[in-house]
Amino acid sequence: MMQLPAGSFVPNPVALTIMHNATSDHALPSFFAEFVESRLQYISGNKEAFMRVTNSPLPLTTQAELTYQTFLQLFAALFILVPFCYLPASFVIFLVKERRTKAKHLQLVSGLNPTIFWLSTYFWDILNFTFVIACTFIVFAAYNSQEFVGSFDAFSATFILLFT
């Protein structure tokens, strides 16, 4: 690696105007690094000269970490709760289809007890709902979400909250 002597100066200063895309955060530093590297190669006369740049960000402060965790928990809650809004609609689809095709009427005329019909419909809805809750708990466990499944109490509270 070559080092320029201390107190050295650039013999031919260059005026530089950079027009860059401000929506790309890395564009200006990347271009500036390439520019400085090309100047280094010009000054040193060595076309193989290069600069190594390392970015080591500072650790987050306690307040920044809390803010970050708060946003993550907010978005996690939203992404978990929004699909549950569509779940009742899936239960209604069967009733609308039944009304259109008159399947209930056909079964009642064939001698089926109405209580059996509605209990079977209810149990089918519960089965679908249990499948969705099981998938939700699998996601919680996969992401090691301590708030929801970290302990037996958290698991129980989450199960009761989702199942009621």
FIGUDO-980078 format. One line per 10 residues: number of its first residue (from 1); their letters; for each residue y, x, z of N, C-alpha, C. Coordinates in nm, 2 decimals. Each point is the difference from the previous one (the first is absolute). Layout:
REM FIGUDO-980078
NUM) a) Y/X/Z/Y/X/Z/Y/X/Z; ... $
This chain:
REM FIGUDO-980078
1) mmqlpagsfv) -0.12/0.08/0.00/0.12/-0.08/0.00/0.12/0.09/0.00; 0.10/-0.04/-0.07/0.13/0.08/-0.01/0.10/-0.07/0.08; 0.08/0.09/0.07/0.12/-0.05/0.08/0.12/0.06/-0.06; 0.11/-0.08/-0.01/0.12/0.06/-0.04/0.07/0.07/0.12; 0.07/0.11/-0.03/0.06/0.07/0.12/0.11/-0.09/0.06; 0.01/0.02/0.13/0.11/-0.07/0.07/0.13/0.03/-0.05; 0.08/-0.10/-0.01/0.14/0.02/-0.06/0.01/0.00/-0.15; -0.12/-0.02/-0.07/0.01/0.00/-0.14/0.07/-0.12/-0.05; 0.05/0.00/-0.12/0.07/-0.11/-0.05/-0.05/-0.03/-0.14; 0.03/-0.12/-0.05/-0.04/-0.04/-0.13/0.11/0.05/-0.10 $
11) pnpvaltimh) -0.04/0.08/-0.10/0.10/0.06/-0.09/0.07/-0.11/-0.09; -0.08/-0.10/-0.04/0.06/-0.10/-0.08/-0.01/-0.14/0.06; 0.10/-0.04/0.08/-0.01/-0.13/0.06/-0.01/-0.11/-0.11; -0.08/-0.10/0.04/-0.02/-0.11/-0.10/0.06/-0.13/0.06; 0.08/-0.07/-0.08/0.04/-0.13/0.04/-0.11/-0.10/-0.04; -0.03/-0.09/0.10/-0.11/-0.09/-0.03/0.04/-0.14/0.04; -0.03/-0.09/-0.10/0.02/-0.14/0.03/-0.14/-0.07/-0.02; -0.04/-0.06/0.11/-0.13/-0.06/-0.01/0.01/-0.16/-0.01; -0.05/-0.05/-0.10/-0.01/-0.15/-0.02/-0.14/-0.04/0.03; -0.02/-0.08/0.10/-0.14/-0.03/0.04/-0.01/-0.15/0.03 $
21) natsdhalps) -0.13/-0.04/0.01/-0.03/-0.14/0.03/0.00/-0.01/0.15; 0.10/-0.08/0.06/0.01/-0.01/0.14/-0.11/-0.08/0.07; -0.07/-0.08/-0.08/-0.11/-0.08/0.06/-0.12/0.09/0.03; -0.01/0.12/-0.06/-0.11/0.09/0.03/0.05/0.10/0.10; -0.05/-0.01/0.12/0.04/0.09/0.11/-0.03/0.15/-0.02; -0.11/0.02/-0.07/-0.04/0.14/-0.02/0.05/0.07/-0.12; 0.07/-0.07/-0.09/0.05/0.05/-0.12/0.10/0.11/0.02; 0.10/-0.02/0.08/0.11/0.10/0.01/-0.06/0.13/0.07; -0.07/-0.01/0.11/-0.05/0.12/0.06/-0.10/0.08/-0.09; -0.08/-0.07/-0.07/-0.09/0.06/-0.10/0.07/0.07/-0.11 $
31) ffaefvesrl) 0.10/-0.06/-0.05/0.08/0.06/-0.11/0.07/0.12/0.06; 0.06/-0.01/0.11/0.08/0.11/0.06/-0.09/0.12/0.03; -0.12/-0.03/0.05/-0.10/0.11/0.02/-0.04/0.07/-0.13; -0.02/-0.07/-0.10/-0.02/0.06/-0.14/0.12/0.08/-0.04; 0.12/-0.05/0.02/0.12/0.07/-0.04/0.01/0.14/0.07; -0.02/-0.01/0.14/0.01/0.12/0.08/-0.11/0.10/-0.04; -0.12/-0.05/-0.03/-0.10/0.09/-0.04/0.03/0.07/-0.13; 0.05/-0.07/-0.10/0.04/0.06/-0.12/0.11/0.10/0.01; 0.09/-0.02/0.09/0.11/0.09/0.03/-0.06/0.13/0.07; -0.10/-0.02/0.09/-0.07/0.11/0.06/-0.07/0.09/-0.11 $
41) qyisgnkeaf) -0.06/-0.06/-0.09/-0.07/0.07/-0.11/0.10/0.07/-0.09; 0.12/-0.06/-0.02/0.10/0.07/-0.08/0.06/0.12/0.07; 0.03/-0.02/0.13/0.06/0.11/0.08/-0.09/0.12/0.01; -0.13/-0.04/0.04/-0.09/0.11/0.02/-0.06/0.06/-0.12; 0.01/-0.07/-0.11/-0.06/0.05/-0.13/-0.15/-0.01/0.00; -0.05/-0.07/0.09/-0.15/-0.02/0.01/-0.03/-0.14/-0.03; -0.07/-0.03/-0.11/-0.03/-0.13/-0.04/-0.11/-0.07/0.08; -0.07/0.09/0.08/-0.10/-0.05/0.09/0.05/-0.04/0.14; 0.13/0.03/0.03/0.05/-0.03/0.13/0.00/-0.15/0.03; -0.03/-0.03/0.12/0.00/-0.15/0.03/0.05/-0.01/0.15 $
51) mrvtnsplpl) 0.03/-0.13/0.03/0.04/-0.03/0.13/-0.10/-0.10/0.06; -0.04/0.01/0.12/-0.09/-0.09/0.06/0.08/-0.08/0.10; 0.00/-0.13/-0.01/0.07/-0.09/0.09/-0.09/-0.08/0.08; 0.02/-0.01/0.13/-0.08/-0.08/0.09/0.08/-0.10/0.07; -0.04/-0.12/0.01/0.07/-0.11/0.07/-0.08/-0.03/0.13; 0.07/0.03/0.11/-0.07/-0.03/0.13/0.10/-0.10/0.08; -0.02/-0.13/-0.02/0.09/-0.09/0.07/-0.01/0.01/0.15; 0.10/-0.04/0.07/0.00/0.00/0.14/-0.08/-0.12/0.05; -0.06/0.02/0.12/-0.08/-0.12/0.05/0.09/-0.11/0.03; -0.05/-0.12/0.00/0.08/-0.12/0.03/0.04/-0.01/0.14 $
61) ttqaeltyqt) 0.12/-0.05/0.03/0.04/-0.02/0.14/-0.08/-0.12/0.06; 0.01/-0.01/0.13/-0.07/-0.11/0.06/0.05/-0.14/-0.05; 0.13/-0.01/-0.02/0.06/-0.12/-0.05/-0.04/-0.03/-0.15; 0.00/0.11/-0.08/-0.04/-0.02/-0.14/-0.15/-0.04/-0.01; -0.08/0.06/0.09/-0.15/-0.03/0.00/-0.02/-0.15/0.04; 0.08/-0.04/0.10/-0.01/-0.14/0.05/0.04/-0.10/-0.11; 0.11/0.04/-0.07/0.05/-0.09/-0.11/-0.11/0.00/-0.11; -0.06/0.11/-0.04/-0.10/0.01/-0.10/-0.12/-0.08/0.04; -0.05/0.01/0.12/-0.11/-0.08/0.05/0.03/-0.15/0.00; 0.13/-0.04/0.04/0.03/-0.14/0.00/0.00/-0.06/-0.14 $
71) flqlfaalfi) 0.05/0.08/-0.10/-0.01/-0.05/-0.14/-0.14/-0.01/-0.05; -0.09/0.10/0.04/-0.14/-0.01/-0.04/-0.07/-0.12/0.06; 0.03/-0.03/0.12/-0.06/-0.11/0.07/0.05/-0.14/-0.06; 0.13/0.00/-0.04/0.06/-0.12/-0.06/-0.07/-0.03/-0.13; -0.01/0.10/-0.08/-0.06/-0.02/-0.14/-0.15/-0.03/0.01; -0.06/0.07/0.10/-0.15/-0.03/0.02/-0.01/-0.15/0.04; 0.08/-0.05/0.09/-0.01/-0.14/0.04/0.03/-0.09/-0.12; 0.10/0.03/-0.08/0.03/-0.08/-0.12/-0.12/0.00/-0.10; -0.05/0.12/-0.03/-0.11/0.00/-0.09/-0.13/-0.06/0.05; -0.01/-0.01/0.13/-0.12/-0.07/0.05/0.02/-0.15/0.00 $
81) lvpfcylpas) 0.12/-0.04/0.04/0.03/-0.15/0.02/0.02/-0.07/-0.14; 0.05/0.06/-0.10/0.03/-0.07/-0.12/-0.13/-0.05/-0.06; -0.11/0.07/-0.01/-0.12/-0.06/-0.06/-0.05/-0.12/0.08; 0.02/0.00/0.13/-0.04/-0.11/0.08/0.07/-0.13/-0.03; 0.12/0.01/-0.06/0.07/-0.12/-0.05/-0.07/-0.06/-0.11; -0.07/0.07/-0.08/-0.07/-0.05/-0.12/-0.14/-0.06/0.04; -0.04/0.03/0.12/-0.14/-0.05/0.04/-0.01/-0.15/0.01; 0.10/-0.07/0.06/-0.01/-0.15/0.00/0.00/-0.06/-0.13; 0.07/0.06/-0.10/0.00/-0.05/-0.13/-0.14/0.01/-0.06; -0.08/0.10/0.03/-0.14/0.00/-0.05/-0.08/-0.11/0.05 $
91) fviflvkerr) 0.03/-0.05/0.12/-0.08/-0.11/0.06/0.04/-0.13/-0.08; 0.12/-0.02/-0.04/0.05/-0.12/-0.06/-0.06/-0.01/-0.15; -0.02/0.11/-0.06/-0.05/0.00/-0.13/-0.13/-0.08/-0.02; -0.09/0.01/0.10/-0.12/-0.08/-0.01/0.03/-0.15/0.01; 0.09/-0.04/0.09/0.04/-0.14/0.01/0.06/-0.06/-0.12; 0.09/0.08/-0.07/0.06/-0.04/-0.12/-0.10/-0.01/-0.11; -0.09/0.09/-0.01/-0.11/0.00/-0.10/-0.09/-0.12/0.02; -0.03/-0.03/0.13/-0.09/-0.11/0.03/0.07/-0.13/-0.03; 0.13/-0.01/0.02/0.07/-0.12/-0.04/0.00/-0.03/-0.15; 0.01/0.11/-0.07/0.00/-0.01/-0.15/-0.14/-0.03/-0.05 $
101) tkakhlqlvs) -0.11/0.06/0.05/-0.13/-0.03/-0.05/-0.08/-0.11/0.07; 0.06/-0.05/0.11/-0.07/-0.11/0.08/-0.14/0.04/0.05; -0.01/0.13/0.04/-0.13/0.05/0.05/-0.03/-0.07/0.13; 0.09/-0.02/0.08/-0.02/-0.06/0.13/-0.05/-0.14/-0.02; 0.06/-0.08/-0.08/-0.03/-0.13/-0.03/-0.15/-0.01/-0.05; -0.04/0.09/-0.09/-0.13/0.01/-0.05/-0.10/0.02/0.11; 0.03/0.09/0.09/-0.09/0.03/0.11/-0.01/-0.11/0.10; 0.11/-0.07/0.03/0.00/-0.11/0.09/-0.08/-0.12/-0.06; 0.02/-0.02/-0.13/-0.08/-0.11/-0.07/-0.15/0.04/0.01; -0.03/0.13/-0.01/-0.14/0.04/0.00/-0.06/-0.01/0.14 $
111) glnptifwls) 0.08/-0.03/0.10/-0.06/-0.02/0.14/0.04/0.11/0.10; 0.08/0.09/-0.04/0.04/0.11/0.10/0.09/-0.06/0.11; -0.03/0.04/0.12/0.09/-0.04/0.11/0.13/0.07/-0.01; 0.12/-0.07/0.01/0.13/0.06/-0.01/0.02/0.11/0.10; -0.06/-0.01/0.12/0.01/0.10/0.10/-0.06/0.13/-0.04; -0.11/-0.01/-0.07/-0.07/0.12/-0.05/0.08/0.07/-0.11; 0.06/-0.09/-0.09/0.08/0.06/-0.11/0.12/0.08/0.06; 0.07/-0.06/0.10/0.12/0.07/0.05/-0.04/0.12/0.09; -0.11/-0.01/0.07/-0.04/0.11/0.08/-0.04/0.12/-0.09; -0.07/-0.03/-0.11/-0.04/0.11/-0.09/0.13/0.06/-0.06 $
121) tyfwdilnft) 0.10/-0.08/-0.04/0.12/0.05/-0.05/0.07/0.09/0.10; 0.00/-0.05/0.13/0.07/0.08/0.10/-0.07/0.13/0.03; -0.14/0.00/0.00/-0.07/0.12/0.02/0.02/0.10/-0.11; 0.01/-0.05/-0.12/0.02/0.09/-0.12/0.14/0.06/0.02; 0.10/-0.07/0.04/0.14/0.05/0.02/-0.01/0.11/0.11; -0.07/-0.03/0.11/-0.01/0.10/0.11/-0.07/0.12/-0.05; -0.10/-0.01/-0.08/-0.07/0.12/-0.06/0.09/0.08/-0.08; 0.08/-0.06/-0.09/0.10/0.07/-0.08/0.10/0.07/0.09; 0.05/-0.07/0.10/0.10/0.06/0.09/-0.06/0.11/0.08; -0.12/-0.01/0.04/-0.07/0.11/0.08/-0.02/0.12/-0.09 $
131) fviactfivf) -0.03/-0.02/-0.13/-0.01/0.11/-0.09/0.14/0.08/-0.01; 0.11/-0.08/-0.01/0.13/0.07/-0.01/0.03/0.07/0.13; -0.03/-0.06/0.11/0.03/0.07/0.13/-0.09/0.13/0.01; -0.12/-0.01/-0.04/-0.09/0.12/0.00/0.06/0.11/-0.09; 0.04/-0.04/-0.11/0.07/0.11/-0.09/0.12/0.05/0.06; 0.08/-0.08/0.07/0.12/0.05/0.07/-0.04/0.10/0.11; -0.10/-0.03/0.07/-0.04/0.09/0.11/-0.06/0.13/-0.06; -0.06/-0.01/-0.11/-0.05/0.12/-0.07/0.12/0.09/-0.03; 0.10/-0.06/-0.06/0.12/0.08/-0.03/0.07/0.06/0.13; 0.01/-0.08/0.10/0.05/0.05/0.13/-0.08/0.12/0.05 $
141) aaynsqefvg) -0.13/-0.01/-0.01/-0.09/0.11/0.05/0.01/0.12/-0.09; 0.01/-0.03/-0.13/0.01/0.12/-0.10/0.13/0.08/0.02; 0.11/-0.07/0.03/0.12/0.07/0.03/0.02/0.03/0.14; -0.10/-0.02/0.08/0.01/0.04/0.15/0.12/-0.06/0.06; 0.02/-0.13/-0.02/0.12/-0.06/0.06/-0.02/-0.04/0.14; 0.05/0.09/0.09/-0.02/-0.01/0.14/0.06/-0.13/0.06; 0.10/-0.05/-0.06/0.07/-0.12/0.05/-0.09/-0.12/-0.01; -0.09/-0.01/-0.10/-0.08/-0.11/-0.03/-0.14/0.01/0.04; -0.06/0.12/-0.01/-0.14/0.01/0.03/-0.03/0.13/0.08; 0.10/0.05/0.07/-0.02/0.12/0.08/-0.08/-0.02/0.12 $
151) sfdafsatfi) 0.00/-0.11/0.06/-0.08/-0.03/0.12/-0.06/-0.13/-0.01; -0.09/-0.04/0.10/-0.06/-0.13/-0.01/0.10/-0.11/0.02; 0.10/0.03/0.09/0.10/-0.10/0.02/0.09/-0.03/-0.12; 0.03/0.11/-0.07/0.08/-0.01/-0.12/-0.08/-0.07/-0.11; -0.12/0.04/-0.01/-0.09/-0.07/-0.10/-0.01/-0.15/0.03; -0.03/-0.03/0.13/-0.01/-0.14/0.03/0.12/-0.08/-0.02; 0.12/0.06/0.04/0.13/-0.07/-0.03/0.02/-0.02/-0.14; -0.02/0.10/-0.08/0.02/-0.01/-0.15/-0.09/-0.11/-0.06; -0.13/0.00/0.04/-0.10/-0.10/-0.05/0.05/-0.14/0.04; 0.04/-0.02/0.12/0.04/-0.13/0.04/0.13/-0.04/-0.07 $
161) llft) 0.09/0.09/-0.02/0.12/-0.03/-0.07/-0.03/-0.04/-0.15; -0.08/0.08/-0.06/-0.03/-0.03/-0.14/-0.09/-0.12/-0.02; -0.09/-0.03/0.09/-0.09/-0.11/-0.02/0.05/-0.14/0.05; 0.12/0.00/0.07/0.05/-0.13/0.04/0.11/-0.04/-0.10 $
